[in-house]
Amino acid sequence: MDGIEYVGQEIYELANTIFPICRSITGEGVRQTLKILSDYVGRDGIGFTVYEVPSGTEVFDWKVPKEWIIRAAYIEDRQGNRIIDMKNNNLHVMGYSIPVDKWVGLDELRKHVYTLPKQPGVIPYVTSYYKERYGFCMSEEQLHSLEAGEYHMYIDSELIDGSMTFAEAVIPGETKEEIMFSSYTCHPSMANNECSGPVVLAALMRYVNSMKKRKYTYRFVLNPETIGSLTYISRNLEHLKKRLAAGIILSCVGDDMDYSIVETKYANTLADKSLKSVLETKQRLKIYSFLKRGSDERQYNAPGVELPVVGFSRTKYCEFPEYHTSADNMQLISPQGLQGSYEAMVQWIACMEKNEKYQVTVLGEPQLGKRGLFPTISKKGGYDGVRAMLNLIAYADGKNDLFDIARIIGVPPFELLPIVEKLLENGLIRGSLCF
């Protein structure tokens, strides 16, 4: 497809804006992030509806936790030197840490410090959402460099009866059948495994809004991972069961390495088939079964929920060494990587919009020449240019949708779109909706 807008640099800068914010599954960091993203999509006169779910709300087998307020966290020595300070990197404090103000010896300090011995130069990302404790994170190298002595552990935080925040936007189409994009806003300063998903989602929201014609209604969701998606499903399950044609979780979509899919539980949905069909032309495509799940596709495919939602990443979470560490920084992602994810999703949207079960309208092979669709002079090689069109017609028997035909004839579905348009314009095929 030609003419896809270049937004890579723009959304890279947007990711850089939200990167420093200290986020968790609740709190002001989430609200601040959603405000920035709302301002970005608001340029086009669209926006998110933001919801607050009170602490203690029961969500299936879960409960919305208390809201975490974090103001400061550091370790200092007797000379007042800050060993670590969350002002320098918010990964230095374990997520959801309770308050502490205590002088301890080095041996006691070590009990409350988390490192990654196998990656000694990075700070790990650690949380404790559902059990109250406190902790700090630093590199293994820094921990080993500490000398015996007394250290001041200080965390200024609160757990209050507040709320959990999530946001959604719905852009209507000609039908009530829906396509959903979802990402999450609950990780602190990590670029690929946090910032990339929301900024690509925001760019896609602007793209969908700019479409002159939409067959599908589009739903965009930003929520904290796990508890947020469970909450969202609990509020919308019956609607989604009736209306959702396909959904995609955007996670780790900013690097410029692989393209990855995490399948649904049985890999048999339109979401599975369509996204594989679009991405099969990409280099380094990796397909992971549901057994390798890890993001919010877990909740959408849970027993009793079972919605057609797949995961999409560049390099999948857990599969790159920088994952959940301070090395997942703005140098790990790139404008080109973000653009590649955006283009792949735009191509998928275009194919979904044209996806129907096509039926040829004439008996026998149609005469393409009189319609200006076939060379009027027969010569060796003249058939090659229309082979894809003839093959599409051959399999437009009412049994196959666009993605089936693309697979059978070996042509990417987005390369078939102009052919479909020509055949529709000439009345040679008609389509029937697939939902």
C-alpha positions as CSV (number, residue, x, y, z in Angstrom):
1,M,0.0,0.0,0.0
2,D,1.3,3.5,-0.9
3,G,0.5,6.7,0.8
4,I,0.6,5.6,4.4
5,E,1.3,8.7,6.5
6,Y,4.8,8.9,8.1
7,V,4.2,9.3,11.8
8,G,7.2,7.5,13.2
9,Q,9.2,10.6,14.4
10,E,6.1,12.3,15.8
11,I,5.1,9.3,17.9
12,Y,8.7,8.7,19.0
13,E,8.7,12.2,20.4
14,L,5.3,11.4,22.0
15,A,6.8,8.3,23.6
16,N,9.7,10.4,24.8
17,T,7.3,12.7,26.5
18,I,5.6,10.0,28.5
19,F,8.7,8.0,29.2
20,P,9.8,9.8,32.4
21,I,6.4,9.4,34.1
22,C,6.3,7.1,37.1
23,R,3.3,4.9,36.3
24,S,1.8,1.9,38.1
25,I,-1.6,0.2,37.9
26,T,-3.1,3.1,39.7
27,G,-2.2,6.7,40.5
28,E,-1.4,10.1,39.0
29,G,1.1,8.7,36.6
30,V,-1.6,6.9,34.7
31,R,-3.8,10.0,34.7
32,Q,-1.0,12.2,33.5
33,T,-0.1,9.8,30.7
34,L,-3.8,9.6,29.5
35,K,-3.9,13.4,29.5
36,I,-0.9,13.7,27.2
37,L,-2.3,11.0,24.9
38,S,-5.7,12.7,24.9
39,D,-4.1,16.0,24.0
40,Y,-2.4,14.3,21.1
41,V,-5.5,12.8,19.6
42,G,-7.4,15.9,20.5
43,R,-5.7,17.7,17.6
44,D,-8.3,15.9,15.4
45,G,-11.3,16.7,17.7
46,I,-11.4,13.3,19.2
47,G,-10.6,12.1,22.7
48,F,-10.8,9.4,25.3
49,T,-13.5,8.9,27.9
50,V,-11.7,8.3,31.2
51,Y,-13.2,6.1,33.9
52,E,-12.2,5.8,37.6
53,V,-12.9,2.4,39.3
54,P,-12.9,2.7,43.1
55,S,-10.5,0.6,45.2
56,G,-12.1,-2.5,46.5
57,T,-14.3,-3.0,43.5
58,E,-14.7,-6.8,42.8
59,V,-13.7,-7.8,39.3
60,F,-14.4,-11.5,38.7
61,D,-11.9,-13.3,41.0
62,W,-9.9,-10.1,41.6
63,K,-10.3,-6.8,43.5
64,V,-9.2,-3.3,42.4
65,P,-6.3,-2.5,44.8
66,K,-5.7,0.6,46.8
67,E,-4.3,3.5,44.9
68,W,-0.5,4.0,45.2
69,I,0.9,7.5,45.8
70,I,4.7,7.8,45.6
71,R,6.5,11.0,46.4
72,A,10.1,10.1,47.0
73,A,12.4,7.1,47.4
74,Y,16.1,6.9,47.9
75,I,19.0,5.3,49.8
76,E,21.7,7.5,51.3
77,D,24.9,6.9,53.3
78,R,26.0,8.6,56.5
79,Q,27.6,11.4,54.5
80,G,24.3,12.2,52.8
81,N,25.3,10.8,49.5
82,R,22.3,9.4,47.6
83,I,23.2,5.9,46.5
84,I,20.1,5.7,44.5
85,D,17.2,8.1,44.0
86,M,13.9,7.6,42.1
87,K,14.3,11.1,40.8
88,N,17.1,9.8,38.6
89,N,15.3,6.6,37.6
90,N,11.9,5.6,38.8
91,L,12.7,1.9,38.5
92,H,14.8,2.4,41.6
93,V,11.7,1.9,43.8
94,M,9.8,-1.3,43.8
95,G,6.3,-0.6,42.5
96,Y,3.6,-0.3,45.3
97,S,6.2,0.0,48.0
98,I,4.8,1.0,51.4
99,P,6.6,3.7,53.4
100,V,9.9,3.2,55.2
101,D,12.3,5.6,57.0
102,K,15.0,3.5,58.6
103,W,18.8,3.3,59.1
104,V,20.2,-0.2,58.5
105,G,23.5,-2.0,58.0
106,L,24.6,-3.3,54.6
107,D,23.5,-6.9,55.3
108,E,20.0,-5.7,56.2
109,L,19.9,-3.4,53.3
110,R,20.6,-6.2,50.9
111,K,17.4,-7.9,52.0
112,H,15.4,-5.1,50.5
113,V,17.4,-4.6,47.3
114,Y,16.6,-6.3,44.0
115,T,19.1,-6.8,41.2
116,L,19.6,-9.0,38.2
117,P,22.9,-11.0,38.7
118,K,22.8,-12.3,35.1
119,Q,22.5,-8.7,33.8
120,P,24.8,-6.9,36.3
121,G,24.7,-3.5,34.6
122,V,21.0,-2.8,34.6
123,I,18.2,-1.9,37.0
124,P,15.4,-4.4,37.2
125,Y,11.7,-3.6,37.2
126,V,10.0,-5.1,40.2
127,T,6.5,-4.7,41.7
128,S,4.5,-6.1,44.6
129,Y,0.9,-5.1,43.9
130,Y,-1.0,-7.5,46.1
131,K,1.2,-8.0,49.1
132,E,2.4,-5.0,51.2
133,R,6.2,-4.7,51.3
134,Y,8.9,-2.2,50.4
135,G,12.0,-2.5,48.3
136,F,14.5,-0.8,46.1
137,C,16.2,-1.8,42.8
138,M,19.7,-1.2,41.5
139,S,22.2,-2.8,39.3
140,E,24.1,-5.8,40.6
141,E,27.4,-3.9,40.0
142,Q,26.2,-1.0,42.2
143,L,25.1,-3.3,45.0
144,H,28.5,-5.0,45.0
145,S,30.3,-1.7,45.1
146,L,28.7,-0.7,48.4
147,E,30.9,-0.7,51.4
148,A,30.0,-1.8,54.9
149,G,28.3,0.8,56.9
150,E,24.9,2.3,57.7
151,Y,22.4,3.3,55.1
152,H,19.2,5.3,55.2
153,M,16.2,3.6,53.4
154,Y,13.5,6.2,52.7
155,I,10.2,5.8,50.8
156,D,7.5,8.4,51.1
157,S,4.4,6.7,49.8
158,E,0.8,5.9,50.6
159,L,-1.8,3.3,49.8
160,I,-5.2,5.0,49.9
161,D,-8.8,4.1,49.0
162,G,-8.6,5.8,45.7
163,S,-9.3,4.4,42.2
164,M,-7.9,2.7,39.1
165,T,-8.0,4.7,35.9
166,F,-8.7,3.5,32.3
167,A,-9.8,5.1,29.1
168,E,-11.6,4.2,25.9
169,A,-12.7,5.7,22.7
170,V,-15.2,4.4,20.1
171,I,-15.3,5.7,16.6
172,P,-18.5,4.5,14.8
173,G,-18.6,2.9,11.4
174,E,-21.4,1.8,9.0
175,T,-22.0,-1.4,11.0
176,K,-22.0,-2.2,14.7
177,E,-19.4,-4.9,14.3
178,E,-16.2,-3.8,16.0
179,I,-12.4,-3.9,15.7
180,M,-10.6,-3.2,19.0
181,F,-7.1,-2.0,19.7
182,S,-5.9,-2.2,23.3
183,S,-2.7,-1.3,25.1
184,Y,-1.6,-0.6,28.7
185,T,-0.5,2.3,30.8
186,C,0.9,0.8,34.0
187,H,4.7,0.5,33.6
188,P,7.2,3.2,34.7
189,S,10.1,4.3,32.5
190,M,10.5,1.6,29.9
191,A,10.2,2.5,26.3
192,N,9.3,-0.6,24.3
193,N,7.4,-2.4,27.1
194,E,5.1,0.5,27.8
195,C,5.4,3.7,25.8
196,S,5.4,2.2,22.3
197,G,2.0,0.5,22.6
198,P,-0.1,3.6,23.7
199,V,1.6,6.0,21.1
200,V,1.0,3.6,18.2
201,L,-2.6,3.1,19.4
202,A,-3.1,6.9,19.5
203,A,-1.7,7.3,16.0
204,L,-4.1,4.5,14.8
205,M,-7.0,6.3,16.5
206,R,-6.2,9.5,14.5
207,Y,-5.9,7.4,11.3
208,V,-9.2,5.7,11.8
209,N,-10.9,9.0,12.5
210,S,-9.5,10.3,9.2
211,M,-11.0,7.5,7.1
212,K,-13.7,8.8,4.8
213,K,-15.6,5.5,5.1
214,R,-15.5,2.9,7.8
215,K,-17.3,-0.4,7.6
216,Y,-16.4,-1.4,11.2
217,T,-16.8,0.5,14.4
218,Y,-13.4,0.9,16.1
219,R,-12.8,0.6,19.8
220,F,-9.6,1.9,21.5
221,V,-8.7,0.9,25.1
222,L,-5.9,2.0,27.4
223,N,-5.8,0.3,30.8
224,P,-3.5,-1.1,33.4
225,E,-2.4,-4.5,32.4
226,T,-4.3,-7.5,33.9
227,I,-6.5,-5.8,36.5
228,G,-7.4,-3.1,33.9
229,S,-8.3,-5.5,31.2
230,L,-10.3,-7.7,33.6
231,T,-12.2,-4.6,34.7
232,Y,-12.9,-3.6,31.1
233,I,-14.1,-7.1,30.2
234,S,-16.3,-7.3,33.2
235,R,-18.1,-4.1,32.1
236,N,-18.3,-4.9,28.4
237,L,-18.3,-8.7,28.0
238,E,-21.7,-9.3,26.6
239,H,-21.3,-6.4,24.2
240,L,-17.9,-7.6,23.0
241,K,-19.2,-11.2,22.6
242,K,-21.9,-9.9,20.2
243,R,-19.9,-7.3,18.3
244,L,-16.2,-7.9,18.3
245,A,-14.9,-9.2,15.0
246,A,-11.2,-9.0,15.9
247,G,-9.0,-7.3,18.5
248,I,-5.3,-6.7,18.8
249,I,-3.2,-6.0,21.9
250,L,-0.3,-3.7,21.1
251,S,2.7,-4.4,23.3
252,C,6.4,-3.8,22.6
253,V,5.9,-2.3,19.2
254,G,8.7,0.2,19.0
255,D,11.9,-1.7,18.1
256,D,13.0,-2.5,14.6
257,M,13.7,-6.2,14.8
258,D,11.1,-8.9,14.6
259,Y,7.3,-8.8,13.9
260,S,5.5,-11.1,16.3
261,I,2.0,-12.5,16.8
262,V,0.7,-14.2,19.9
263,E,-2.2,-16.4,18.8
264,T,-5.6,-16.9,20.4
265,K,-6.1,-20.0,22.5
266,Y,-7.0,-22.2,19.5
267,A,-5.5,-19.9,16.7
268,N,-8.8,-20.2,14.8
269,T,-10.2,-16.7,14.8
270,L,-10.5,-14.0,12.1
271,A,-8.0,-12.1,14.2
272,D,-5.4,-14.9,13.9
273,K,-6.0,-15.5,10.2
274,S,-6.0,-11.9,9.1
275,L,-3.0,-10.6,11.1
276,K,-0.9,-13.6,10.0
277,S,-1.9,-12.9,6.4
278,V,-0.8,-9.3,6.6
279,L,2.4,-9.9,8.4
280,E,3.6,-13.0,6.4
281,T,5.4,-10.6,4.0
282,K,7.4,-9.1,6.8
283,Q,11.0,-10.3,7.4
284,R,11.6,-12.1,10.7
285,L,8.0,-12.8,11.5
286,K,7.6,-15.0,14.6
287,I,4.3,-16.7,15.6
288,Y,3.9,-17.7,19.2
289,S,1.2,-20.0,20.4
290,F,-1.1,-19.0,23.2
291,L,1.1,-21.1,25.5
292,K,3.6,-18.2,25.2
293,R,1.1,-15.6,26.2
294,G,2.0,-12.8,28.7
295,S,0.1,-9.6,28.0
296,D,-3.6,-8.8,28.0
297,E,-4.5,-11.5,25.5
298,R,-4.5,-13.7,28.5
299,Q,-7.7,-12.1,29.8
300,Y,-9.5,-11.8,26.5
301,N,-9.0,-15.5,25.8
302,A,-9.8,-16.8,29.3
303,P,-12.4,-19.5,29.7
304,G,-15.9,-18.0,29.5
305,V,-14.5,-14.8,27.9
306,E,-13.0,-16.3,24.7
307,L,-12.9,-13.2,22.5
308,P,-11.0,-13.1,19.2
309,V,-8.0,-11.0,20.5
310,V,-4.4,-11.6,19.4
311,G,-1.2,-10.0,20.6
312,F,1.0,-8.0,18.3
313,S,4.6,-7.0,19.0
314,R,7.8,-6.2,17.1
315,T,10.1,-8.3,19.4
316,K,7.8,-10.0,21.8
317,Y,7.9,-9.2,25.5
318,C,10.2,-11.6,27.4
319,E,12.2,-12.2,24.2
320,F,14.6,-9.3,24.3
321,P,17.2,-8.9,27.0
322,E,16.3,-5.3,27.8
323,Y,12.8,-6.4,28.8
324,H,11.7,-5.2,32.3
325,T,15.0,-3.4,32.9
326,S,16.4,0.1,32.7
327,A,18.0,-0.9,29.3
328,D,14.5,-0.7,27.8
329,N,15.1,3.0,27.1
330,M,14.5,5.4,24.3
331,Q,17.5,4.1,22.5
332,L,15.9,0.7,22.2
333,I,13.0,2.0,20.2
334,S,13.1,4.1,17.1
335,P,11.0,6.2,14.8
336,Q,11.5,3.5,12.1
337,G,10.4,0.7,14.5
338,L,7.2,2.6,15.5
339,Q,6.5,3.4,11.9
340,G,6.8,-0.2,10.9
341,S,4.2,-1.2,13.5
342,Y,1.9,1.7,12.5
343,E,2.1,0.7,8.8
344,A,1.4,-3.0,9.6
345,M,-1.7,-2.0,11.5
346,V,-2.9,0.4,8.8
347,Q,-2.5,-2.3,6.2
348,W,-4.4,-4.7,8.5
349,I,-7.2,-2.2,8.9
350,A,-7.4,-1.7,5.2
351,C,-7.7,-5.4,4.5
352,M,-10.2,-5.9,7.3
353,E,-12.3,-3.1,5.8
354,K,-12.4,-4.9,2.4
355,N,-12.6,-8.4,3.9
356,E,-15.7,-10.1,2.5
357,K,-16.6,-13.5,1.0
358,Y,-16.4,-12.7,-2.7
359,Q,-18.5,-14.3,-5.4
360,V,-17.9,-13.9,-9.1
361,T,-21.0,-12.6,-10.9
362,V,-20.7,-14.4,-14.3
363,L,-20.5,-18.0,-15.3
364,G,-17.2,-19.1,-16.8
365,E,-14.1,-17.0,-17.0
366,P,-15.1,-13.4,-17.5
367,Q,-13.9,-11.5,-20.5
368,L,-11.6,-9.0,-19.0
369,G,-10.4,-7.4,-22.3
370,K,-13.7,-5.7,-23.1
371,R,-13.5,-4.1,-19.7
372,G,-10.0,-2.8,-20.1
373,L,-8.6,-5.3,-17.6
374,F,-6.7,-7.6,-19.9
375,P,-4.2,-7.0,-22.7
376,T,-6.0,-7.0,-26.1
377,I,-2.9,-8.5,-27.8
378,S,-2.0,-12.1,-26.9
379,K,1.7,-12.7,-26.6
380,K,4.1,-14.6,-24.4
381,G,4.3,-12.9,-21.0
382,G,1.2,-10.8,-21.5
383,Y,-0.7,-13.0,-19.1
384,D,1.6,-12.4,-16.2
385,G,0.3,-9.0,-15.3
386,V,-3.2,-10.2,-14.7
387,R,-2.5,-13.5,-13.2
388,A,-3.3,-12.4,-9.7
389,M,-6.6,-11.0,-10.9
390,L,-7.5,-14.2,-12.7
391,N,-6.5,-16.3,-9.7
392,L,-8.6,-14.1,-7.4
393,I,-11.6,-14.6,-9.7
394,A,-11.0,-18.3,-9.8
395,Y,-11.3,-18.6,-6.0
396,A,-14.1,-16.0,-5.6
397,D,-16.7,-18.7,-5.3
398,G,-18.5,-17.4,-2.2
399,K,-16.5,-19.8,0.0
400,N,-13.4,-17.7,0.6
401,D,-12.8,-14.3,2.1
402,L,-10.0,-12.0,1.2
403,F,-7.5,-13.6,3.5
404,D,-8.3,-17.1,2.3
405,I,-7.8,-16.1,-1.3
406,A,-4.5,-14.3,-0.5
407,R,-3.3,-17.5,1.2
408,I,-4.4,-19.8,-1.7
409,I,-2.9,-17.7,-4.5
410,G,0.2,-16.5,-2.6
411,V,-0.4,-12.8,-2.9
412,P,-0.4,-10.5,0.1
413,P,-3.9,-9.3,0.9
414,F,-3.1,-5.6,0.7
415,E,-1.8,-6.2,-2.8
416,L,-5.1,-7.6,-3.8
417,L,-7.1,-4.5,-2.6
418,P,-6.7,-2.5,-5.9
419,I,-7.7,-5.7,-7.8
420,V,-10.8,-6.1,-5.7
421,E,-11.7,-2.5,-6.3
422,K,-11.4,-2.9,-10.1
423,L,-13.5,-6.0,-10.1
424,L,-16.2,-4.4,-7.9
425,E,-16.3,-1.3,-10.1
426,N,-16.8,-3.6,-13.1
427,G,-19.5,-5.6,-11.4
428,L,-17.5,-8.9,-11.8
429,I,-17.6,-9.8,-8.1
430,R,-19.9,-9.1,-5.2
431,G,-19.1,-9.4,-1.5
432,S,-21.0,-10.7,1.5
433,L,-20.0,-9.8,5.0
434,C,-18.0,-12.3,7.0
435,F,-19.7,-11.6,10.4
